[in-house]
Amino acid sequence: MTSQSPKIDLELTNEKFVKHRISFLEVALSLLIAFMVLLMIYLI
């Protein structure tokens, strides 16, 4: 496994990082929407 080129490993970690970033954005967006909904319910 150590004989593999580091380029493949770098690409894999890059893919994981991108996926992690996307999931983080989705979580942040859903939290923002939930907060806005709660605020609307509180005001009405």
mmCIF entry with sequence, helices, sheets and N, C-alpha, C, O atoms, coordinates in Angstrom:
data_MODEL
# 
_entry.id   MODEL 
# 
_entity.id                         1 
_entity.type                       polymer 
_entity.pdbx_number_of_molecules   1 
# 
_entity_poly.entity_id                      1 
_entity_poly.type                           'polypeptide(L)' 
_entity_poly.nstd_linkage                   no 
_entity_poly.nstd_monomer                   no 
_entity_poly.pdbx_seq_one_letter_code       MTSQSPKIDLELTNEKFVKHRISFLEVALSLLIAFMVLLMIYLI 
_entity_poly.pdbx_seq_one_letter_code_can   MTSQSPKIDLELTNEKFVKHRISFLEVALSLLIAFMVLLMIYLI 
_entity_poly.pdbx_strand_id                 A 
# 
loop_
_entity_poly_seq.entity_id 
_entity_poly_seq.num 
_entity_poly_seq.mon_id 
_entity_poly_seq.hetero 
1 1  MET n 
1 2  THR n 
1 3  SER n 
1 4  GLN n 
1 5  SER n 
1 6  PRO n 
1 7  LYS n 
1 8  ILE n 
1 9  ASP n 
1 10 LEU n 
1 11 GLU n 
1 12 LEU n 
1 13 THR n 
1 14 ASN n 
1 15 GLU n 
1 16 LYS n 
1 17 PHE n 
1 18 VAL n 
1 19 LYS n 
1 20 HIS n 
1 21 ARG n 
1 22 ILE n 
1 23 SER n 
1 24 PHE n 
1 25 LEU n 
1 26 GLU n 
1 27 VAL n 
1 28 ALA n 
1 29 LEU n 
1 30 SER n 
1 31 LEU n 
1 32 LEU n 
1 33 ILE n 
1 34 ALA n 
1 35 PHE n 
1 36 MET n 
1 37 VAL n 
1 38 LEU n 
1 39 LEU n 
1 40 MET n 
1 41 ILE n 
1 42 TYR n 
1 43 LEU n 
1 44 ILE n 
# 
_struct_asym.id          A 
_struct_asym.entity_id   1 
# 
_struct_conf.conf_type_id            HELX_P 
_struct_conf.id                      HELX_P1 
_struct_conf.pdbx_PDB_helix_id       AA1 
_struct_conf.beg_label_comp_id       PRO 
_struct_conf.beg_label_asym_id       A 
_struct_conf.beg_label_seq_id        6 
_struct_conf.pdbx_beg_PDB_ins_code   ? 
_struct_conf.end_label_comp_id       LEU 
_struct_conf.end_label_asym_id       A 
_struct_conf.end_label_seq_id        43 
_struct_conf.pdbx_end_PDB_ins_code   ? 
_struct_conf.beg_auth_comp_id        PRO 
_struct_conf.beg_auth_asym_id        A 
_struct_conf.beg_auth_seq_id         6 
_struct_conf.end_auth_comp_id        LEU 
_struct_conf.end_auth_asym_id        A 
_struct_conf.end_auth_seq_id         43 
_struct_conf.pdbx_PDB_helix_class    1 
_struct_conf.details                 ? 
_struct_conf.pdbx_PDB_helix_length   38 
# 
_struct_conf_type.id          HELX_P 
_struct_conf_type.criteria    ? 
_struct_conf_type.reference   ? 
# 
loop_
_atom_site.group_PDB 
_atom_site.id 
_atom_site.type_symbol 
_atom_site.label_atom_id 
_atom_site.label_alt_id 
_atom_site.label_comp_id 
_atom_site.label_asym_id 
_atom_site.label_entity_id 
_atom_site.label_seq_id 
_atom_site.pdbx_PDB_ins_code 
_atom_site.Cartn_x 
_atom_site.Cartn_y 
_atom_site.Cartn_z 
_atom_site.occupancy 
_atom_site.B_iso_or_equiv 
_atom_site.pdbx_formal_charge 
_atom_site.auth_seq_id 
_atom_site.auth_comp_id 
_atom_site.auth_asym_id 
_atom_site.auth_atom_id 
_atom_site.pdbx_PDB_model_num 
ATOM 1   N N  . MET A 1 1  ? 0.824   -1.210 0.000  1.00 0.00 ? 1  MET A N  1 
ATOM 2   C CA . MET A 1 1  ? 0.000   0.000  0.000  1.00 0.00 ? 1  MET A CA 1 
ATOM 3   C C  . MET A 1 1  ? 0.864   1.270  0.000  1.00 0.00 ? 1  MET A C  1 
ATOM 4   O O  . MET A 1 1  ? 0.456   2.309  -0.518 1.00 0.00 ? 1  MET A O  1 
ATOM 5   N N  . THR A 1 2  ? 2.056   1.168  0.585  1.00 0.00 ? 2  THR A N  1 
ATOM 6   C CA . THR A 1 2  ? 2.959   2.329  0.633  1.00 0.00 ? 2  THR A CA 1 
ATOM 7   C C  . THR A 1 2  ? 3.605   2.586  -0.718 1.00 0.00 ? 2  THR A C  1 
ATOM 8   O O  . THR A 1 2  ? 4.125   3.676  -0.959 1.00 0.00 ? 2  THR A O  1 
ATOM 9   N N  . SER A 1 3  ? 3.577   1.579  -1.616 1.00 0.00 ? 3  SER A N  1 
ATOM 10  C CA . SER A 1 3  ? 4.198   1.735  -2.939 1.00 0.00 ? 3  SER A CA 1 
ATOM 11  C C  . SER A 1 3  ? 3.347   2.591  -3.878 1.00 0.00 ? 3  SER A C  1 
ATOM 12  O O  . SER A 1 3  ? 3.823   3.023  -4.928 1.00 0.00 ? 3  SER A O  1 
ATOM 13  N N  . GLN A 1 4  ? 2.091   2.835  -3.503 1.00 0.00 ? 4  GLN A N  1 
ATOM 14  C CA . GLN A 1 4  ? 1.210   3.669  -4.336 1.00 0.00 ? 4  GLN A CA 1 
ATOM 15  C C  . GLN A 1 4  ? 1.738   5.097  -4.403 1.00 0.00 ? 4  GLN A C  1 
ATOM 16  O O  . GLN A 1 4  ? 2.401   5.571  -3.480 1.00 0.00 ? 4  GLN A O  1 
ATOM 17  N N  . SER A 1 5  ? 1.433   5.774  -5.509 1.00 0.00 ? 5  SER A N  1 
ATOM 18  C CA . SER A 1 5  ? 1.876   7.160  -5.685 1.00 0.00 ? 5  SER A CA 1 
ATOM 19  C C  . SER A 1 5  ? 1.097   8.086  -4.749 1.00 0.00 ? 5  SER A C  1 
ATOM 20  O O  . SER A 1 5  ? -0.096  7.874  -4.533 1.00 0.00 ? 5  SER A O  1 
ATOM 21  N N  . PRO A 1 6  ? 1.743   9.095  -4.197 1.00 0.00 ? 6  PRO A N  1 
ATOM 22  C CA . PRO A 1 6  ? 1.078   10.013 -3.266 1.00 0.00 ? 6  PRO A CA 1 
ATOM 23  C C  . PRO A 1 6  ? 0.005   10.873 -3.931 1.00 0.00 ? 6  PRO A C  1 
ATOM 24  O O  . PRO A 1 6  ? -0.841  11.458 -3.255 1.00 0.00 ? 6  PRO A O  1 
ATOM 25  N N  . LYS A 1 7  ? 0.049   10.944 -5.269 1.00 0.00 ? 7  LYS A N  1 
ATOM 26  C CA . LYS A 1 7  ? -0.931  11.750 -6.013 1.00 0.00 ? 7  LYS A CA 1 
ATOM 27  C C  . LYS A 1 7  ? -2.346  11.208 -5.802 1.00 0.00 ? 7  LYS A C  1 
ATOM 28  O O  . LYS A 1 7  ? -3.284  11.978 -5.594 1.00 0.00 ? 7  LYS A O  1 
ATOM 29  N N  . ILE A 1 8  ? -2.499  9.878  -5.857 1.00 0.00 ? 8  ILE A N  1 
ATOM 30  C CA . ILE A 1 8  ? -3.810  9.246  -5.673 1.00 0.00 ? 8  ILE A CA 1 
ATOM 31  C C  . ILE A 1 8  ? -4.330  9.545  -4.265 1.00 0.00 ? 8  ILE A C  1 
ATOM 32  O O  . ILE A 1 8  ? -5.505  9.861  -4.077 1.00 0.00 ? 8  ILE A O  1 
ATOM 33  N N  . ASP A 1 9  ? -3.436  9.441  -3.283 1.00 0.00 ? 9  ASP A N  1 
ATOM 34  C CA . ASP A 1 9  ? -3.802  9.700  -1.893 1.00 0.00 ? 9  ASP A CA 1 
ATOM 35  C C  . ASP A 1 9  ? -4.259  11.154 -1.734 1.00 0.00 ? 9  ASP A C  1 
ATOM 36  O O  . ASP A 1 9  ? -5.233  11.433 -1.034 1.00 0.00 ? 9  ASP A O  1 
ATOM 37  N N  . LEU A 1 10 ? -3.556  12.062 -2.380 1.00 0.00 ? 10 LEU A N  1 
ATOM 38  C CA . LEU A 1 10 ? -3.885  13.489 -2.321 1.00 0.00 ? 10 LEU A CA 1 
ATOM 39  C C  . LEU A 1 10 ? -5.261  13.731 -2.932 1.00 0.00 ? 10 LEU A C  1 
ATOM 40  O O  . LEU A 1 10 ? -6.062  14.490 -2.386 1.00 0.00 ? 10 LEU A O  1 
ATOM 41  N N  . GLU A 1 11 ? -5.533  13.090 -4.057 1.00 0.00 ? 11 GLU A N  1 
ATOM 42  C CA . GLU A 1 11 ? -6.832  13.244 -4.719 1.00 0.00 ? 11 GLU A CA 1 
ATOM 43  C C  . GLU A 1 11 ? -7.959  12.725 -3.824 1.00 0.00 ? 11 GLU A C  1 
ATOM 44  O O  . GLU A 1 11 ? -9.025  13.337 -3.743 1.00 0.00 ? 11 GLU A O  1 
ATOM 45  N N  . LEU A 1 12 ? -7.720  11.592 -3.152 1.00 0.00 ? 12 LEU A N  1 
ATOM 46  C CA . LEU A 1 12 ? -8.729  11.018 -2.265 1.00 0.00 ? 12 LEU A CA 1 
ATOM 47  C C  . LEU A 1 12 ? -9.026  11.964 -1.105 1.00 0.00 ? 12 LEU A C  1 
ATOM 48  O O  . LEU A 1 12 ? -10.188 12.186 -0.765 1.00 0.00 ? 12 LEU A O  1 
ATOM 49  N N  . THR A 1 13 ? -7.980  12.519 -0.497 1.00 0.00 ? 13 THR A N  1 
ATOM 50  C CA . THR A 1 13 ? -8.172  13.440 0.626  1.00 0.00 ? 13 THR A CA 1 
ATOM 51  C C  . THR A 1 13 ? -8.868  14.716 0.142  1.00 0.00 ? 13 THR A C  1 
ATOM 52  O O  . THR A 1 13 ? -9.674  15.298 0.867  1.00 0.00 ? 13 THR A O  1 
ATOM 53  N N  . ASN A 1 14 ? -8.560  15.141 -1.064 1.00 0.00 ? 14 ASN A N  1 
ATOM 54  C CA . ASN A 1 14 ? -9.199  16.324 -1.642 1.00 0.00 ? 14 ASN A CA 1 
ATOM 55  C C  . ASN A 1 14 ? -10.701 16.077 -1.819 1.00 0.00 ? 14 ASN A C  1 
ATOM 56  O O  . ASN A 1 14 ? -11.523 16.934 -1.498 1.00 0.00 ? 14 ASN A O  1 
ATOM 57  N N  . GLU A 1 15 ? -11.045 14.892 -2.336 1.00 0.00 ? 15 GLU A N  1 
ATOM 58  C CA . GLU A 1 15 ? -12.447 14.519 -2.523 1.00 0.00 ? 15 GLU A CA 1 
ATOM 59  C C  . GLU A 1 15 ? -13.185 14.519 -1.190 1.00 0.00 ? 15 GLU A C  1 
ATOM 60  O O  . GLU A 1 15 ? -14.297 15.039 -1.091 1.00 0.00 ? 15 GLU A O  1 
ATOM 61  N N  . LYS A 1 16 ? -12.557 13.928 -0.154 1.00 0.00 ? 16 LYS A N  1 
ATOM 62  C CA . LYS A 1 16 ? -13.166 13.875 1.177  1.00 0.00 ? 16 LYS A CA 1 
ATOM 63  C C  . LYS A 1 16 ? -13.373 15.279 1.719  1.00 0.00 ? 16 LYS A C  1 
ATOM 64  O O  . LYS A 1 16 ? -14.404 15.574 2.323  1.00 0.00 ? 16 LYS A O  1 
ATOM 65  N N  . PHE A 1 17 ? -12.383 16.150 1.500  1.00 0.00 ? 17 PHE A N  1 
ATOM 66  C CA . PHE A 1 17 ? -12.469 17.530 1.991  1.00 0.00 ? 17 PHE A CA 1 
ATOM 67  C C  . PHE A 1 17 ? -13.621 18.264 1.325  1.00 0.00 ? 17 PHE A C  1 
ATOM 68  O O  . PHE A 1 17 ? -14.378 18.977 1.984  1.00 0.00 ? 17 PHE A O  1 
ATOM 69  N N  . VAL A 1 18 ? -13.750 18.088 0.013  1.00 0.00 ? 18 VAL A N  1 
ATOM 70  C CA . VAL A 1 18 ? -14.831 18.739 -0.739 1.00 0.00 ? 18 VAL A CA 1 
ATOM 71  C C  . VAL A 1 18 ? -16.184 18.245 -0.238 1.00 0.00 ? 18 VAL A C  1 
ATOM 72  O O  . VAL A 1 18 ? -17.099 19.041 -0.024 1.00 0.00 ? 18 VAL A O  1 
ATOM 73  N N  . LYS A 1 19 ? -16.312 16.925 -0.050 1.00 0.00 ? 19 LYS A N  1 
ATOM 74  C CA . LYS A 1 19 ? -17.570 16.355 0.429  1.00 0.00 ? 19 LYS A CA 1 
ATOM 75  C C  . LYS A 1 19 ? -17.885 16.889 1.827  1.00 0.00 ? 19 LYS A C  1 
ATOM 76  O O  . LYS A 1 19 ? -19.034 17.203 2.137  1.00 0.00 ? 19 LYS A O  1 
ATOM 77  N N  . HIS A 1 20 ? -16.850 16.986 2.666  1.00 0.00 ? 20 HIS A N  1 
ATOM 78  C CA . HIS A 1 20 ? -17.039 17.490 4.032  1.00 0.00 ? 20 HIS A CA 1 
ATOM 79  C C  . HIS A 1 20 ? -17.512 18.942 3.994  1.00 0.00 ? 20 HIS A C  1 
ATOM 80  O O  . HIS A 1 20 ? -18.400 19.330 4.753  1.00 0.00 ? 20 HIS A O  1 
ATOM 81  N N  . ARG A 1 21 ? -16.920 19.736 3.114  1.00 0.00 ? 21 ARG A N  1 
ATOM 82  C CA . ARG A 1 21 ? -17.306 21.145 2.969  1.00 0.00 ? 21 ARG A CA 1 
ATOM 83  C C  . ARG A 1 21 ? -18.760 21.267 2.534  1.00 0.00 ? 21 ARG A C  1 
ATOM 84  O O  . ARG A 1 21 ? -19.501 22.096 3.062  1.00 0.00 ? 21 ARG A O  1 
ATOM 85  N N  . ILE A 1 22 ? -19.173 20.436 1.565  1.00 0.00 ? 22 ILE A N  1 
ATOM 86  C CA . ILE A 1 22 ? -20.546 20.468 1.057  1.00 0.00 ? 22 ILE A CA 1 
ATOM 87  C C  . ILE A 1 22 ? -21.520 20.098 2.187  1.00 0.00 ? 22 ILE A C  1 
ATOM 88  O O  . ILE A 1 22 ? -22.542 20.760 2.366  1.00 0.00 ? 22 ILE A O  1 
ATOM 89  N N  . SER A 1 23 ? -21.204 19.047 2.941  1.00 0.00 ? 23 SER A N  1 
ATOM 90  C CA . SER A 1 23 ? -22.080 18.621 4.033  1.00 0.00 ? 23 SER A CA 1 
ATOM 91  C C  . SER A 1 23 ? -22.157 19.707 5.110  1.00 0.00 ? 23 SER A C  1 
ATOM 92  O O  . SER A 1 23 ? -23.216 19.929 5.696  1.00 0.00 ? 23 SER A O  1 
ATOM 93  N N  . PHE A 1 24 ? -21.031 20.383 5.367  1.00 0.00 ? 24 PHE A N  1 
ATOM 94  C CA . PHE A 1 24 ? -21.018 21.467 6.358  1.00 0.00 ? 24 PHE A CA 1 
ATOM 95  C C  . PHE A 1 24 ? -21.925 22.606 5.907  1.00 0.00 ? 24 PHE A C  1 
ATOM 96  O O  . PHE A 1 24 ? -22.663 23.176 6.711  1.00 0.00 ? 24 PHE A O  1 
ATOM 97  N N  . LEU A 1 25 ? -21.866 22.936 4.613  1.00 0.00 ? 25 LEU A N  1 
ATOM 98  C CA . LEU A 1 25 ? -22.713 24.004 4.068  1.00 0.00 ? 25 LEU A CA 1 
ATOM 99  C C  . LEU A 1 25 ? -24.189 23.622 4.169  1.00 0.00 ? 25 LEU A C  1 
ATOM 100 O O  . LEU A 1 25 ? -25.032 24.456 4.500  1.00 0.00 ? 25 LEU A O  1 
ATOM 101 N N  . GLU A 1 26 ? -24.491 22.361 3.883  1.00 0.00 ? 26 GLU A N  1 
ATOM 102 C CA . GLU A 1 26 ? -25.876 21.893 3.966  1.00 0.00 ? 26 GLU A CA 1 
ATOM 103 C C  . GLU A 1 26 ? -26.396 21.994 5.395  1.00 0.00 ? 26 GLU A C  1 
ATOM 104 O O  . GLU A 1 26 ? -27.525 22.429 5.623  1.00 0.00 ? 26 GLU A O  1 
ATOM 105 N N  . VAL A 1 27 ? -25.563 21.590 6.360  1.00 0.00 ? 27 VAL A N  1 
ATOM 106 C CA . VAL A 1 27 ? -25.956 21.652 7.778  1.00 0.00 ? 27 VAL A CA 1 
ATOM 107 C C  . VAL A 1 27 ? -26.178 23.101 8.197  1.00 0.00 ? 27 VAL A C  1 
ATOM 108 O O  . VAL A 1 27 ? -27.161 23.413 8.868  1.00 0.00 ? 27 VAL A O  1 
ATOM 109 N N  . ALA A 1 28 ? -25.262 23.985 7.800  1.00 0.00 ? 28 ALA A N  1 
ATOM 110 C CA . ALA A 1 28 ? -25.387 25.407 8.146  1.00 0.00 ? 28 ALA A CA 1 
ATOM 111 C C  . ALA A 1 28 ? -26.661 25.997 7.549  1.00 0.00 ? 28 ALA A C  1 
ATOM 112 O O  . ALA A 1 28 ? -27.368 26.756 8.212  1.00 0.00 ? 28 ALA A O  1 
ATOM 113 N N  . LEU A 1 29 ? -26.952 25.649 6.298  1.00 0.00 ? 29 LEU A N  1 
ATOM 114 C CA . LEU A 1 29 ? -28.146 26.149 5.621  1.00 0.00 ? 29 LEU A CA 1 
ATOM 115 C C  . LEU A 1 29 ? -29.417 25.646 6.300  1.00 0.00 ? 29 LEU A C  1 
ATOM 116 O O  . LEU A 1 29 ? -30.355 26.416 6.506  1.00 0.00 ? 29 LEU A O  1 
ATOM 117 N N  . SER A 1 30 ? -29.454 24.369 6.646  1.00 0.00 ? 30 SER A N  1 
ATOM 118 C CA . SER A 1 30 ? -30.631 23.803 7.314  1.00 0.00 ? 30 SER A CA 1 
ATOM 119 C C  . SER A 1 30 ? -30.828 24.429 8.692  1.00 0.00 ? 30 SER A C  1 
ATOM 120 O O  . SER A 1 30 ? -31.963 24.661 9.108  1.00 0.00 ? 30 SER A O  1 
ATOM 121 N N  . LEU A 1 31 ? -29.729 24.705 9.406  1.00 0.00 ? 31 LEU A N  1 
ATOM 122 C CA . LEU A 1 31 ? -29.827 25.345 10.723 1.00 0.00 ? 31 LEU A CA 1 
ATOM 123 C C  . LEU A 1 31 ? -30.377 26.759 10.575 1.00 0.00 ? 31 LEU A C  1 
ATOM 124 O O  . LEU A 1 31 ? -31.204 27.196 11.376 1.00 0.00 ? 31 LEU A O  1 
ATOM 125 N N  . LEU A 1 32 ? -29.917 27.473 9.550  1.00 0.00 ? 32 LEU A N  1 
ATOM 126 C CA . LEU A 1 32 ? -30.387 28.835 9.291  1.00 0.00 ? 32 LEU A CA 1 
ATOM 127 C C  . LEU A 1 32 ? -31.881 28.835 8.979  1.00 0.00 ? 32 LEU A C  1 
ATOM 128 O O  . LEU A 1 32 ? -32.619 29.681 9.484  1.00 0.00 ? 32 LEU A O  1 
ATOM 129 N N  . ILE A 1 33 ? -32.330 27.897 8.155  1.00 0.00 ? 33 ILE A N  1 
ATOM 130 C CA . ILE A 1 33 ? -33.747 27.787 7.795  1.00 0.00 ? 33 ILE A CA 1 
ATOM 131 C C  . ILE A 1 33 ? -34.576 27.462 9.041  1.00 0.00 ? 33 ILE A C  1 
ATOM 132 O O  . ILE A 1 33 ? -35.633 28.056 9.256  1.00 0.00 ? 33 ILE A O  1 
ATOM 133 N N  . ALA A 1 34 ? -34.101 26.528 9.854  1.00 0.00 ? 34 ALA A N  1 
ATOM 134 C CA . ALA A 1 34 ? -34.812 26.148 11.082 1.00 0.00 ? 34 ALA A CA 1 
ATOM 135 C C  . ALA A 1 34 ? -34.911 27.348 12.032 1.00 0.00 ? 34 ALA A C  1 
ATOM 136 O O  . ALA A 1 34 ? -35.955 27.565 12.647 1.00 0.00 ? 34 ALA A O  1 
ATOM 137 N N  . PHE A 1 35 ? -33.839 28.121 12.151 1.00 0.00 ? 35 PHE A N  1 
ATOM 138 C CA . PHE A 1 35 ? -33.831 29.305 13.007 1.00 0.00 ? 35 PHE A CA 1 
ATOM 139 C C  . PHE A 1 35 ? -34.840 30.342 12.510 1.00 0.00 ? 35 PHE A C  1 
ATOM 140 O O  . PHE A 1 35 ? -35.563 30.941 13.305 1.00 0.00 ? 35 PHE A O  1 
ATOM 141 N N  . MET A 1 36 ? -34.885 30.551 11.191 1.00 0.00 ? 36 MET A N  1 
ATOM 142 C CA . MET A 1 36 ? -35.827 31.504 10.606 1.00 0.00 ? 36 MET A CA 1 
ATOM 143 C C  . MET A 1 36 ? -37.266 31.058 10.829 1.00 0.00 ? 36 MET A C  1 
ATOM 144 O O  . MET A 1 36 ? -38.132 31.883 11.122 1.00 0.00 ? 36 MET A O  1 
ATOM 145 N N  . VAL A 1 37 ? -37.531 29.757 10.693 1.00 0.00 ? 37 VAL A N  1 
ATOM 146 C CA . VAL A 1 37 ? -38.879 29.214 10.906 1.00 0.00 ? 37 VAL A CA 1 
ATOM 147 C C  . VAL A 1 37 ? -39.296 29.430 12.359 1.00 0.00 ? 37 VAL A C  1 
ATOM 148 O O  . VAL A 1 37 ? -40.416 29.862 12.631 1.00 0.00 ? 37 VAL A O  1 
ATOM 149 N N  . LEU A 1 38 ? -38.385 29.125 13.298 1.00 0.00 ? 38 LEU A N  1 
ATOM 150 C CA . LEU A 1 38 ? -38.678 29.323 14.722 1.00 0.00 ? 38 LEU A CA 1 
ATOM 151 C C  . LEU A 1 38 ? -38.939 30.796 15.011 1.00 0.00 ? 38 LEU A C  1 
ATOM 152 O O  . LEU A 1 38 ? -39.834 31.124 15.789 1.00 0.00 ? 38 LEU A O  1 
ATOM 153 N N  . LEU A 1 39 ? -38.172 31.680 14.397 1.00 0.00 ? 39 LEU A N  1 
ATOM 154 C CA . LEU A 1 39 ? -38.348 33.121 14.578 1.00 0.00 ? 39 LEU A CA 1 
ATOM 155 C C  . LEU A 1 39 ? -39.719 33.562 14.063 1.00 0.00 ? 39 LEU A C  1 
ATOM 156 O O  . LEU A 1 39 ? -40.394 34.367 14.705 1.00 0.00 ? 39 LEU A O  1 
ATOM 157 N N  . MET A 1 40 ? -40.129 33.039 12.914 1.00 0.00 ? 40 MET A N  1 
ATOM 158 C CA . MET A 1 40 ? -41.434 33.367 12.329 1.00 0.00 ? 40 MET A CA 1 
ATOM 159 C C  . MET A 1 40 ? -42.558 32.903 13.255 1.00 0.00 ? 40 MET A C  1 
ATOM 160 O O  . MET A 1 40 ? -43.516 33.639 13.496 1.00 0.00 ? 40 MET A O  1 
ATOM 161 N N  . ILE A 1 41 ? -42.437 31.681 13.771 1.00 0.00 ? 41 ILE A N  1 
ATOM 162 C CA . ILE A 1 41 ? -43.455 31.135 14.685 1.00 0.00 ? 41 ILE A CA 1 
ATOM 163 C C  . ILE A 1 41 ? -43.525 31.984 15.959 1.00 0.00 ? 41 ILE A C  1 
ATOM 164 O O  . ILE A 1 41 ? -44.606 32.246 16.487 1.00 0.00 ? 41 ILE A O  1 
ATOM 165 N N  . TYR A 1 42 ? -42.363 32.403 16.437 1.00 0.00 ? 42 TYR A N  1 
ATOM 166 C CA . TYR A 1 42 ? -42.295 33.216 17.660 1.00 0.00 ? 42 TYR A CA 1 
ATOM 167 C C  . TYR A 1 42 ? -42.954 34.591 17.445 1.00 0.00 ? 42 TYR A C  1 
ATOM 168 O O  . TYR A 1 42 ? -43.660 35.095 18.318 1.00 0.00 ? 42 TYR A O  1 
ATOM 169 N N  . LEU A 1 43 ? -42.709 35.180 16.273 1.00 0.00 ? 43 LEU A N  1 
ATOM 170 C CA . LEU A 1 43 ? -43.264 36.511 15.981 1.00 0.00 ? 43 LEU A CA 1 
ATOM 171 C C  . LEU A 1 43 ? -44.766 36.454 15.717 1.00 0.00 ? 43 LEU A C  1 
ATOM 172 O O  . LEU A 1 43 ? -45.495 37.377 16.079 1.00 0.00 ? 43 LEU A O  1 
ATOM 173 N N  . ILE A 1 44 ? -45.237 35.363 15.083 1.00 0.00 ? 44 ILE A N  1 
ATOM 174 C CA . ILE A 1 44 ? -46.670 35.230 14.761 1.00 0.00 ? 44 ILE A CA 1 
ATOM 175 C C  . ILE A 1 44 ? -47.420 34.562 15.918 1.00 0.00 ? 44 ILE A C  1 
ATOM 176 O O  . ILE A 1 44 ? -48.633 34.364 15.835 1.00 0.00 ? 44 ILE A O  1 
# 
